[in-house]
Amino acid sequence: MDRRPSPLPRRLARSLAAALLAAALAACTSTVSDRQVREDFATLQTTGAIPAKARLERIELTDGTRDGADVEVYFCLPAGNPAHGCEPRNAGLSYQKLDGRWQLFSVDAEQAVQ
């Protein structure tokens, strides 16, 4: 009769340890997550700070420190003439880390991209 413990508890313990480590690292992230920037972009659309018809194209971290980060969001606005496609624009988002969480601090005015 085999008296060794089944490997399932050991695997489960390793999985739990890995999950806890991932959660701890996520809580201490050194930059704003892509997901948060996308959520904040959508919120800015609902408030009218960014036009509701804007389509997010890309996100770039332009500067970051331990407690602050600047992000450029590039988006397209539908052009008045469908043949022109879209008008490329960008806006700067500034974040501050408060109580361990990144929070949107300010939004620079949208600008046309040349």
N, CA, C and O atoms as CSV, one atom per row, in Angstrom:
chain,resi,resn,atom,element,x,y,z
A,1,MET,N,N,0.838,-1.174,0.000
A,1,MET,CA,C,0.000,0.000,0.000
A,1,MET,C,C,0.890,1.246,0.000
A,1,MET,O,O,1.816,1.362,0.803
A,2,ASP,N,N,0.601,2.152,-0.892
A,2,ASP,CA,C,1.400,3.370,-1.050
A,2,ASP,C,C,0.924,4.434,-0.070
A,2,ASP,O,O,-0.239,4.836,-0.107
A,3,ARG,N,N,1.816,4.896,0.809
A,3,ARG,CA,C,1.450,5.873,1.828
A,3,ARG,C,C,1.843,7.300,1.457
A,3,ARG,O,O,1.648,8.219,2.252
A,4,ARG,N,N,2.383,7.494,0.281
A,4,ARG,CA,C,2.762,8.847,-0.126
A,4,ARG,C,C,1.505,9.684,-0.369
A,4,ARG,O,O,0.504,9.166,-0.862
A,5,PRO,N,N,1.550,10.972,-0.025
A,5,PRO,CA,C,0.392,11.817,-0.295
A,5,PRO,C,C,0.209,11.970,-1.807
A,5,PRO,O,O,1.171,11.943,-2.574
A,6,SER,N,N,-1.018,12.126,-2.199
A,6,SER,CA,C,-1.272,12.272,-3.635
A,6,SER,C,C,-0.659,13.580,-4.127
A,6,SER,O,O,-0.576,14.541,-3.361
A,7,PRO,N,N,-0.228,13.639,-5.387
A,7,PRO,CA,C,0.411,14.846,-5.917
A,7,PRO,C,C,-0.567,16.013,-6.093
A,7,PRO,O,O,-0.137,17.151,-6.284
A,8,LEU,N,N,-1.840,15.751,-6.034
A,8,LEU,CA,C,-2.819,16.824,-6.227
A,8,LEU,C,C,-2.658,17.951,-5.216
A,8,LEU,O,O,-2.650,19.111,-5.628
A,9,PRO,N,N,-2.531,17.686,-3.925
A,9,PRO,CA,C,-2.353,18.795,-2.992
A,9,PRO,C,C,-1.084,19.605,-3.285
A,9,PRO,O,O,-1.085,20.828,-3.144
A,10,ARG,N,N,-0.015,18.939,-3.687
A,10,ARG,CA,C,1.223,19.651,-4.001
A,10,ARG,C,C,1.023,20.545,-5.215
A,10,ARG,O,O,1.471,21.691,-5.222
A,11,ARG,N,N,0.365,20.041,-6.224
A,11,ARG,CA,C,0.080,20.847,-7.425
A,11,ARG,C,C,-0.830,22.014,-7.084
A,11,ARG,O,O,-0.637,23.136,-7.553
A,12,LEU,N,N,-1.825,21.727,-6.257
A,12,LEU,CA,C,-2.757,22.776,-5.839
A,12,LEU,C,C,-2.013,23.861,-5.060
A,12,LEU,O,O,-2.253,25.051,-5.265
A,13,ALA,N,N,-1.116,23.451,-4.173
A,13,ALA,CA,C,-0.334,24.411,-3.387
A,13,ALA,C,C,0.537,25.263,-4.303
A,13,ALA,O,O,0.645,26.471,-4.096
A,14,ARG,N,N,1.155,24.663,-5.302
A,14,ARG,CA,C,1.980,25.420,-6.253
A,14,ARG,C,C,1.128,26.394,-7.055
A,14,ARG,O,O,1.526,27.536,-7.285
A,15,SER,N,N,-0.028,25.944,-7.473
A,15,SER,CA,C,-0.922,26.818,-8.243
A,15,SER,C,C,-1.390,28.005,-7.414
A,15,SER,O,O,-1.434,29.138,-7.892
A,16,LEU,N,N,-1.741,27.722,-6.148
A,16,LEU,CA,C,-2.159,28.810,-5.266
A,16,LEU,C,C,-1.022,29.793,-5.007
A,16,LEU,O,O,-1.240,31.004,-4.975
A,17,ALA,N,N,0.186,29.275,-4.823
A,17,ALA,CA,C,1.341,30.146,-4.595
A,17,ALA,C,C,1.596,31.018,-5.825
A,17,ALA,O,O,1.894,32.205,-5.690
A,18,ALA,N,N,1.484,30.450,-7.003
A,18,ALA,CA,C,1.682,31.210,-8.238
A,18,ALA,C,C,0.606,32.281,-8.397
A,18,ALA,O,O,0.899,33.399,-8.822
A,19,ALA,N,N,-0.625,31.945,-8.059
A,19,ALA,CA,C,-1.719,32.911,-8.158
A,19,ALA,C,C,-1.520,34.058,-7.175
A,19,ALA,O,O,-1.755,35.217,-7.518
A,20,LEU,N,N,-1.094,33.747,-5.969
A,20,LEU,CA,C,-0.842,34.798,-4.978
A,20,LEU,C,C,0.305,35.694,-5.406
A,20,LEU,O,O,0.240,36.909,-5.223
A,21,LEU,N,N,1.345,35.118,-5.967
A,21,LEU,CA,C,2.476,35.900,-6.444
A,21,LEU,C,C,2.038,36.815,-7.585
A,21,LEU,O,O,2.425,37.982,-7.627
A,22,ALA,N,N,1.247,36.300,-8.495
A,22,ALA,CA,C,0.758,37.122,-9.611
A,22,ALA,C,C,-0.107,38.270,-9.104
A,22,ALA,O,O,-0.003,39.389,-9.607
A,23,ALA,N,N,-0.951,38.011,-8.127
A,23,ALA,CA,C,-1.796,39.068,-7.569
A,23,ALA,C,C,-0.958,40.123,-6.870
A,23,ALA,O,O,-1.238,41.316,-6.982
A,24,ALA,N,N,0.059,39.696,-6.156
A,24,ALA,CA,C,0.926,40.653,-5.465
A,24,ALA,C,C,1.690,41.512,-6.464
A,24,ALA,O,O,1.824,42.720,-6.270
A,25,LEU,N,N,2.185,40.907,-7.512
A,25,LEU,CA,C,2.904,41.672,-8.529
A,25,LEU,C,C,1.974,42.637,-9.250
A,25,LEU,O,O,2.379,43.754,-9.574
A,26,ALA,N,N,0.758,42.236,-9.502
A,26,ALA,CA,C,-0.204,43.117,-10.167
A,26,ALA,C,C,-0.534,44.314,-9.285
A,26,ALA,O,O,-0.726,45.418,-9.795
A,27,ALA,N,N,-0.603,44.120,-7.998
A,27,ALA,CA,C,-0.907,45.219,-7.078
A,27,ALA,C,C,0.238,46.213,-7.012
A,27,ALA,O,O,0.020,47.387,-6.715
A,28,CYS,N,N,1.451,45.760,-7.282
A,28,CYS,CA,C,2.628,46.624,-7.211
A,28,CYS,C,C,3.108,47.042,-8.595
A,28,CYS,O,O,4.281,47.379,-8.759
A,29,THR,N,N,2.247,47.026,-9.576
A,29,THR,CA,C,2.655,47.330,-10.930
A,29,THR,C,C,3.272,48.716,-11.024
A,29,THR,O,O,2.828,49.657,-10.367
A,30,SER,N,N,4.298,48.823,-11.850
A,30,SER,CA,C,5.044,50.074,-11.939
A,30,SER,C,C,4.485,51.009,-12.999
A,30,SER,O,O,4.971,52.130,-13.147
A,31,THR,N,N,3.498,50.583,-13.720
A,31,THR,CA,C,2.908,51.450,-14.730
A,31,THR,C,C,1.409,51.184,-14.852
A,31,THR,O,O,0.894,50.176,-14.369
A,32,VAL,N,N,0.745,52.099,-15.496
A,32,VAL,CA,C,-0.698,51.984,-15.696
A,32,VAL,C,C,-0.971,50.832,-16.659
A,32,VAL,O,O,-0.282,50.691,-17.669
A,33,SER,N,N,-1.953,50.024,-16.356
A,33,SER,CA,C,-2.266,48.891,-17.225
A,33,SER,C,C,-3.011,49.360,-18.472
A,33,SER,O,O,-3.723,50.364,-18.461
A,34,ASP,N,N,-2.823,48.605,-19.534
A,34,ASP,CA,C,-3.517,48.865,-20.787
A,34,ASP,C,C,-5.028,48.837,-20.565
A,34,ASP,O,O,-5.764,49.657,-21.116
A,35,ARG,N,N,-5.472,47.898,-19.764
A,35,ARG,CA,C,-6.902,47.761,-19.473
A,35,ARG,C,C,-7.460,49.025,-18.810
A,35,ARG,O,O,-8.537,49.501,-19.171
A,36,GLN,N,N,-6.712,49.563,-17.834
A,36,GLN,CA,C,-7.190,50.762,-17.153
A,36,GLN,C,C,-7.260,51.952,-18.106
A,36,GLN,O,O,-8.212,52.731,-18.056
A,37,VAL,N,N,-6.260,52.096,-18.973
A,37,VAL,CA,C,-6.273,53.209,-19.934
A,37,VAL,C,C,-7.483,53.076,-20.858
A,37,VAL,O,O,-8.141,54.071,-21.161
A,38,ARG,N,N,-7.779,51.862,-21.304
A,38,ARG,CA,C,-8.948,51.645,-22.168
A,38,ARG,C,C,-10.250,51.983,-21.435
A,38,ARG,O,O,-11.156,52.585,-22.013
A,39,GLU,N,N,-10.336,51.596,-20.169
A,39,GLU,CA,C,-11.537,51.910,-19.387
A,39,GLU,C,C,-11.673,53.421,-19.187
A,39,GLU,O,O,-12.770,53.969,-19.296
A,40,ASP,N,N,-10.557,54.088,-18.895
A,40,ASP,CA,C,-10.599,55.539,-18.717
A,40,ASP,C,C,-10.933,56.253,-20.025
A,40,ASP,O,O,-11.628,57.269,-20.015
A,41,PHE,N,N,-10.444,55.731,-21.146
A,41,PHE,CA,C,-10.769,56.293,-22.460
A,41,PHE,C,C,-12.278,56.216,-22.689
A,41,PHE,O,O,-12.892,57.183,-23.141
A,42,ALA,N,N,-12.870,55.067,-22.376
A,42,ALA,CA,C,-14.325,54.899,-22.532
A,42,ALA,C,C,-15.086,55.858,-21.624
A,42,ALA,O,O,-16.105,56.421,-22.026
A,43,THR,N,N,-14.595,56.045,-20.400
A,43,THR,CA,C,-15.242,56.995,-19.483
A,43,THR,C,C,-15.157,58.412,-20.030
A,43,THR,O,O,-16.123,59.171,-19.949
A,44,LEU,N,N,-14.001,58.771,-20.588
A,44,LEU,CA,C,-13.841,60.109,-21.172
A,44,LEU,C,C,-14.787,60.305,-22.356
A,44,LEU,O,O,-15.250,61.417,-22.608
A,45,GLN,N,N,-15.068,59.239,-23.067
A,45,GLN,CA,C,-16.034,59.327,-24.165
A,45,GLN,C,C,-17.437,59.584,-23.630
A,45,GLN,O,O,-18.177,60.388,-24.198
A,46,THR,N,N,-17.805,58.924,-22.563
A,46,THR,CA,C,-19.164,59.109,-22.026
A,46,THR,C,C,-19.343,60.490,-21.413
A,46,THR,O,O,-20.450,61.027,-21.405
A,47,THR,N,N,-18.256,61.071,-20.898
A,47,THR,CA,C,-18.355,62.409,-20.312
A,47,THR,C,C,-18.211,63.512,-21.346
A,47,THR,O,O,-18.468,64.677,-21.045
A,48,GLY,N,N,-17.803,63.163,-22.565
A,48,GLY,CA,C,-17.655,64.158,-23.622
A,48,GLY,C,C,-16.275,64.769,-23.733
A,48,GLY,O,O,-16.050,65.611,-24.602
A,49,ALA,N,N,-15.346,64.374,-22.881
A,49,ALA,CA,C,-13.982,64.906,-22.969
A,49,ALA,C,C,-13.293,64.439,-24.248
A,49,ALA,O,O,-12.448,65.145,-24.800
A,50,ILE,N,N,-13.655,63.259,-24.711
A,50,ILE,CA,C,-13.205,62.716,-25.998
A,50,ILE,C,C,-14.476,62.362,-26.760
A,50,ILE,O,O,-15.398,61.787,-26.181
A,51,PRO,N,N,-14.542,62.695,-28.048
A,51,PRO,CA,C,-15.771,62.430,-28.799
A,51,PRO,C,C,-16.205,60.963,-28.718
A,51,PRO,O,O,-15.383,60.048,-28.770
A,52,ALA,N,N,-17.499,60.771,-28.593
A,52,ALA,CA,C,-18.052,59.423,-28.442
A,52,ALA,C,C,-17.762,58.526,-29.640
A,52,ALA,O,O,-17.677,57.307,-29.490
A,53,LYS,N,N,-17.608,59.108,-30.824
A,53,LYS,CA,C,-17.361,58.312,-32.027
A,53,LYS,C,C,-15.889,57.959,-32.220
A,53,LYS,O,O,-15.537,57.285,-33.188
A,54,ALA,N,N,-15.031,58.404,-31.311
A,54,ALA,CA,C,-13.600,58.134,-31.432
A,54,ALA,C,C,-13.323,56.639,-31.309
A,54,ALA,O,O,-13.940,55.942,-30.502
A,55,ARG,N,N,-12.390,56.164,-32.118
A,55,ARG,CA,C,-11.979,54.753,-32.101
A,55,ARG,C,C,-10.520,54.692,-31.643
A,55,ARG,O,O,-9.636,55.218,-32.318
A,56,LEU,N,N,-10.273,54.063,-30.520
A,56,LEU,CA,C,-8.924,53.969,-29.965
A,56,LEU,C,C,-8.030,53.164,-30.907
A,56,LEU,O,O,-8.379,52.056,-31.312
A,57,GLU,N,N,-6.877,53.731,-31.248
A,57,GLU,CA,C,-5.948,53.073,-32.164
A,57,GLU,C,C,-4.743,52.470,-31.427
A,57,GLU,O,O,-4.395,51.309,-31.640
A,58,ARG,N,N,-4.107,53.276,-30.552
A,58,ARG,CA,C,-2.966,52.746,-29.808
A,58,ARG,C,C,-2.720,53.564,-28.544
A,58,ARG,O,O,-3.180,54.698,-28.408
A,59,ILE,N,N,-1.981,52.949,-27.629
A,59,ILE,CA,C,-1.646,53.549,-26.339
A,59,ILE,C,C,-0.128,53.532,-26.208
A,59,ILE,O,O,0.510,52.509,-26.457
A,60,GLU,N,N,0.454,54.674,-25.812
A,60,GLU,CA,C,1.906,54.743,-25.616
A,60,GLU,C,C,2.211,55.367,-24.271
A,60,GLU,O,O,1.710,56.444,-23.948
A,61,LEU,N,N,3.036,54.689,-23.485
A,61,LEU,CA,C,3.533,55.260,-22.243
A,61,LEU,C,C,4.659,56.209,-22.631
A,61,LEU,O,O,5.660,55.774,-23.201
A,62,THR,N,N,4.514,57.501,-22.333
A,62,THR,CA,C,5.529,58.474,-22.735
A,62,THR,C,C,6.502,58.791,-21.618
A,62,THR,O,O,7.647,59.150,-21.892
A,63,ASP,N,N,6.089,58.671,-20.380
A,63,ASP,CA,C,6.949,58.962,-19.250
A,63,ASP,C,C,6.352,58.290,-18.031
A,63,ASP,O,O,5.135,58.270,-17.851
A,64,GLY,N,N,7.202,57.750,-17.213
A,64,GLY,CA,C,6.685,57.108,-16.018
A,64,GLY,C,C,7.664,57.178,-14.869
A,64,GLY,O,O,8.876,57.081,-15.062
A,65,THR,N,N,7.138,57.345,-13.688
A,65,THR,CA,C,7.936,57.320,-12.474
A,65,THR,C,C,7.242,56.372,-11.518
A,65,THR,O,O,6.237,55.751,-11.865
A,66,ARG,N,N,7.773,56.263,-10.332
A,66,ARG,CA,C,7.164,55.363,-9.349
A,66,ARG,C,C,5.742,55.748,-8.999
A,66,ARG,O,O,4.893,54.882,-8.786
A,67,ASP,N,N,5.478,57.053,-8.940
A,67,ASP,CA,C,4.146,57.492,-8.514
A,67,ASP,C,C,3.416,58.332,-9.557
A,67,ASP,O,O,2.404,58.962,-9.248
A,68,GLY,N,N,3.919,58.344,-10.782
A,68,GLY,CA,C,3.257,59.101,-11.838
A,68,GLY,C,C,3.546,58.503,-13.200
A,68,GLY,O,O,4.574,57.853,-13.392
A,69,ALA,N,N,2.647,58.717,-14.146
A,69,ALA,CA,C,2.829,58.201,-15.501
A,69,ALA,C,C,2.077,59.084,-16.480
A,69,ALA,O,O,0.977,59.557,-16.193
A,70,ASP,N,N,2.684,59.300,-17.640
A,70,ASP,CA,C,2.036,60.025,-18.726
A,70,ASP,C,C,1.819,59.057,-19.874
A,70,ASP,O,O,2.725,58.322,-20.266
A,71,VAL,N,N,0.608,59.067,-20.406
A,71,VAL,CA,C,0.223,58.141,-21.463
A,71,VAL,C,C,-0.363,58.946,-22.615
A,71,VAL,O,O,-1.161,59.858,-22.399
A,72,GLU,N,N,0.036,58.604,-23.846
A,72,GLU,CA,C,-0.577,59.190,-25.032
A,72,GLU,C,C,-1.538,58.163,-25.609
A,72,GLU,O,O,-1.171,57.007,-25.819
A,73,VAL,N,N,-2.766,58.587,-25.864
A,73,VAL,CA,C,-3.728,57.722,-26.545
A,73,VAL,C,C,-3.955,58.298,-27.939
A,73,VAL,O,O,-4.201,59.493,-28.100
A,74,TYR,N,N,-3.869,57.439,-28.928
A,74,TYR,CA,C,-4.088,57.836,-30.313
A,74,TYR,C,C,-5.409,57.228,-30.758
A,74,TYR,O,O,-5.670,56.045,-30.541
A,75,PHE,N,N,-6.234,58.055,-31.382
A,75,PHE,CA,C,-7.546,57.576,-31.805
A,75,PHE,C,C,-7.926,58.230,-33.122
A,75,PHE,O,O,-7.300,59.199,-33.554
A,76,CYS,N,N,-8.953,57.693,-33.751
A,76,CYS,CA,C,-9.459,58.217,-35.016
A,76,CYS,C,C,-10.885,58.713,-34.828
A,76,CYS,O,O,-11.690,58.118,-34.112
A,77,LEU,N,N,-11.164,59.816,-35.493
A,77,LEU,CA,C,-12.529,60.339,-35.563
A,77,LEU,C,C,-13.017,60.142,-36.986
A,77,LEU,O,O,-12.270,60.396,-37.931
A,78,PRO,N,N,-14.252,59.696,-37.161
A,78,PRO,CA,C,-14.770,59.555,-38.520
A,78,PRO,C,C,-14.715,60.898,-39.237
A,78,PRO,O,O,-15.154,61.916,-38.701
A,79,ALA,N,N,-14.173,60.894,-40.448
A,79,ALA,CA,C,-14.062,62.127,-41.241
A,79,ALA,C,C,-15.430,62.495,-41.802
A,79,ALA,O,O,-16.287,61.635,-42.003
A,80,GLY,N,N,-15.620,63.797,-42.052
A,80,GLY,CA,C,-16.876,64.257,-42.642
A,80,GLY,C,C,-17.104,63.631,-44.017
A,80,GLY,O,O,-18.238,63.334,-44.392
A,81,ASN,N,N,-16.043,63.437,-44.747
A,81,ASN,CA,C,-16.101,62.808,-46.067
A,81,ASN,C,C,-15.635,61.356,-45.907
A,81,ASN,O,O,-14.484,61.123,-45.537
A,82,PRO,N,N,-16.503,60.380,-46.180
A,82,PRO,CA,C,-16.129,58.972,-45.994
A,82,PRO,C,C,-14.893,58.555,-46.791
A,82,PRO,O,O,-14.222,57.592,-46.419
A,83,ALA,N,N,-14.587,59.252,-47.863
A,83,ALA,CA,C,-13.416,58.914,-48.668
A,83,ALA,C,C,-12.114,59.195,-47.909
A,83,ALA,O,O,-11.078,58.603,-48.211
A,84,HIS,N,N,-12.168,60.091,-46.932
A,84,HIS,CA,C,-10.976,60.432,-46.172
A,84,HIS,C,C,-10.735,59.491,-44.993
A,84,HIS,O,O,-9.721,59.623,-44.308
A,85,GLY,N,N,-11.632,58.557,-44.741
A,85,GLY,CA,C,-11.446,57.592,-43.655
A,85,GLY,C,C,-11.654,58.210,-42.283
A,85,GLY,O,O,-12.787,58.448,-41.865
A,86,CYS,N,N,-10.561,58.466,-41.590
A,86,CYS,CA,C,-10.682,59.051,-40.263
A,86,CYS,C,C,-9.625,60.135,-40.055
A,86,CYS,O,O,-8.616,60.199,-40.757
A,87,GLU,N,N,-9.892,60.962,-39.088
A,87,GLU,CA,C,-8.956,62.023,-38.728
A,87,GLU,C,C,-8.162,61.552,-37.509
A,87,GLU,O,O,-8.745,61.384,-36.438
A,88,PRO,N,N,-6.839,61.330,-37.640
A,88,PRO,CA,C,-6.057,60.870,-36.486
A,88,PRO,C,C,-5.899,61.972,-35.443
A,88,PRO,O,O,-5.608,63.121,-35.775
A,89,ARG,N,N,-6.095,61.603,-34.181
A,89,ARG,CA,C,-5.993,62.539,-33.060
A,89,ARG,C,C,-5.244,61.859,-31.921
A,89,ARG,O,O,-5.071,60.641,-31.906
A,90,ASN,N,N,-4.809,62.670,-30.976
A,90,ASN,CA,C,-4.246,62.102,-29.753
A,90,ASN,C,C,-4.579,63.000,-28.574
A,90,ASN,O,O,-4.921,64.171,-28.736
A,91,ALA,N,N,-4.472,62.426,-27.392
A,91,ALA,CA,C,-4.686,63.157,-26.149
A,91,ALA,C,C,-3.716,62.583,-25.124
A,91,ALA,O,O,-3.389,61.397,-25.161
A,92,GLY,N,N,-3.266,63.428,-24.218
A,92,GLY,CA,C,-2.365,62.978,-23.167
A,92,GLY,C,C,-3.131,62.742,-21.875
A,92,GLY,O,O,-3.943,63.571,-21.462
A,93,LEU,N,N,-2.873,61.625,-21.253
A,93,LEU,CA,C,-3.492,61.295,-19.967
A,93,LEU,C,C,-2.383,61.222,-18.926
A,93,LEU,O,O,-1.369,60.558,-19.141
A,94,SER,N,N,-2.570,61.891,-17.817
A,94,SER,CA,C,-1.602,61.843,-16.720
A,94,SER,C,C,-2.210,61.077,-15.556
A,94,SER,O,O,-3.357,61.305,-15.174
A,95,TYR,N,N,-1.428,60.174,-15.004
A,95,TYR,CA,C,-1.870,59.335,-13.894
A,95,TYR,C,C,-0.987,59.578,-12.674
A,95,TYR,O,O,0.196,59.895,-12.797
A,96,GLN,N,N,-1.577,59.424,-11.510
A,96,GLN,CA,C,-0.864,59.466,-10.238
A,96,GLN,C,C,-1.205,58.193,-9.477
A,96,GLN,O,O,-2.327,57.691,-9.550
A,97,LYS,N,N,-0.231,57.683,-8.752
A,97,LYS,CA,C,-0.476,56.500,-7.933
A,97,LYS,C,C,-0.858,56.973,-6.542
A,97,LYS,O,O,-0.047,57.572,-5.835
A,98,LEU,N,N,-2.098,56.702,-6.155
A,98,LEU,CA,C,-2.622,57.100,-4.855
A,98,LEU,C,C,-3.152,55.866,-4.147
A,98,LEU,O,O,-3.950,55.113,-4.705
A,99,ASP,N,N,-2.710,55.665,-2.928
A,99,ASP,CA,C,-3.127,54.503,-2.129
A,99,ASP,C,C,-2.907,53.190,-2.893
A,99,ASP,O,O,-3.726,52.274,-2.813
A,100,GLY,N,N,-1.801,53.110,-3.630
A,100,GLY,CA,C,-1.455,51.880,-4.337
A,100,GLY,C,C,-2.192,51.648,-5.638
A,100,GLY,O,O,-2.009,50.609,-6.272
A,101,ARG,N,N,-3.031,52.600,-6.053
A,101,ARG,CA,C,-3.800,52.438,-7.305
A,101,ARG,C,C,-3.497,53.595,-8.236
A,101,ARG,O,O,-3.312,54.725,-7.785
A,102,TRP,N,N,-3.445,53.321,-9.535
A,102,TRP,CA,C,-3.272,54.364,-10.532
A,102,TRP,C,C,-4.605,55.047,-10.767
A,102,TRP,O,O,-5.622,54.391,-10.994
A,103,GLN,N,N,-4.592,56.377,-10.712
A,103,GLN,CA,C,-5.811,57.151,-10.934
A,103,GLN,C,C,-5.546,58.230,-11.963
A,103,GLN,O,O,-4.500,58.878,-11.944
A,104,LEU,N,N,-6.502,58.419,-12.867
A,104,LEU,CA,C,-6.394,59.462,-13.885
A,104,LEU,C,C,-6.399,60.808,-13.183
A,104,LEU,O,O,-7.303,61.115,-12.406
A,105,PHE,N,N,-5.370,61.613,-13.467
A,105,PHE,CA,C,-5.184,62.880,-12.775
A,105,PHE,C,C,-5.565,64.061,-13.666
A,105,PHE,O,O,-6.212,65.004,-13.208
A,106,SER,N,N,-5.163,64.009,-14.942
A,106,SER,CA,C,-5.510,65.090,-15.861
A,106,SER,C,C,-5.503,64.594,-17.302
A,106,SER,O,O,-4.912,63.564,-17.627
A,107,VAL,N,N,-6.179,65.359,-18.152
A,107,VAL,CA,C,-6.271,65.032,-19.576
A,107,VAL,C,C,-5.858,66.274,-20.356
A,107,VAL,O,O,-6.432,67.348,-20.179
A,108,ASP,N,N,-4.849,66.116,-21.229
A,108,ASP,CA,C,-4.456,67.211,-22.116
A,108,ASP,C,C,-5.401,67.219,-23.312
A,108,ASP,O,O,-5.904,66.181,-23.741
A,109,ALA,N,N,-5.623,68.410,-23.832
A,109,ALA,CA,C,-6.579,68.579,-24.933
A,109,ALA,C,C,-6.208,67.687,-26.120
A,109,ALA,O,O,-5.036,67.427,-26.394
A,110,GLU,N,N,-7.235,67.241,-26.797
A,110,GLU,CA,C,-7.034,66.423,-27.983
A,110,GLU,C,C,-6.385,67.271,-29.069
A,110,GLU,O,O,-6.686,68.457,-29.199
A,111,GLN,N,N,-5.497,66.664,-29.847
A,111,GLN,CA,C,-4.802,67.371,-30.917
A,111,GLN,C,C,-4.827,66.535,-32.172
A,111,GLN,O,O,-4.851,65.306,-32.114
A,112,ALA,N,N,-4.821,67.205,-33.308
A,112,ALA,CA,C,-4.728,66.498,-34.580
A,112,ALA,C,C,-3.310,65.958,-34.732
A,112,ALA,O,O,-2.348,66.642,-34.382
A,113,VAL,N,N,-3.174,64.759,-35.242
A,113,VAL,CA,C,-1.873,64.147,-35.480
A,113,VAL,C,C,-1.479,64.453,-36.910
A,113,VAL,O,O,-2.244,64.210,-37.844
A,114,GLN,N,N,-0.284,64.986,-37.073
A,114,GLN,CA,C,0.196,65.353,-38.423
A,114,GLN,C,C,0.844,64.171,-39.104
A,114,GLN,O,O,1.304,64.290,-40.240
